[in-house]
Amino acid sequence: MITIKSVHDIECMKAAGKIVEDTLLLLERSVRIGITTGELNAIAEDYIRSQGAYPTCLNYNGFPKAICISVNEVVVHGIPGPRKIKDGDIVSCDVCATLNGFVGDAARTFCVGNVAEETRRLVQVTKECFFEGIRYARPGYRVCDISKAIQEYAESHGYGVVRELTGHGVGRQLHEDPEVPNFYSPRARQRLQAGMTIAVEPMITQGKKEVWQLDDGWTITTRDGKPAAHYENSIAITDGKPILLTCSEEY
């Protein structure tokens, strides 16, 4: 069931979202050649807790760390640990924080050192896919209009769009209705209305769209081993432009 948020609820989500945004900015400053994904996880967890919030990913359905960190061919749900970041890596950080009963959820992909130009382009286009999609995040449109815009933009650049993973509603829970695919799906025909809050998160591959899950039960990688990028924000539907709850960037 889709829950419509009050003005107060959305203000609470903005507060949680600000912590998420600031955590991602801190990670962007911290990621460098030689740092481990485990060290980045600790930086994020310490900051989230210092703001009076809880790292929502920690123990969520058994996930063992505070944030997800996915490197190169890992699409999402990478488990932080001893892996060291290398020159030329792209590093996707998915951060969630719960504050006063509401969740903020966002992701960014960072380029480290001498990243190949074609891979930098993937990261940029993935971000652009998000903004193409939210052009339709207004009352009167349907969820699938967002999805279709993301898919068409990604595929126009020759990229793959992951099918097994989607965006979602967000609010008091990390995952709420509705599902928000990054590809056109006739099932995603819910009408958007003011007060809906959703996480829109393009997951785009440089090669083919197929993915698989590693034996740890979490890590999702591209089947062909080519890089993938991830860009996400939680947003609130209004009577006009959507509010970006986890990003202060003008658009």
Protein Blocks (a to p, Z undefined) as FASTA:
>chain_A
ZZdddfklmmmmmmmmmmmmmmmmmmmmmgcghiafklmmmmmmmmmmmnopacfkgopg
hiabfbdcdehjlmghpacdfbccdehiacdddddddeehiacdddddddehjadfklmm
mmmmmmmmmmmmmmmmcghiafklmmmmmmmmmmmnopacdfkbccddddjbmbdcdddd
fbdcfklmcccdehiacdddddddfbdfbdcddfkomaccdfklpacddddddddddfbd
cddfkbcbdZZ
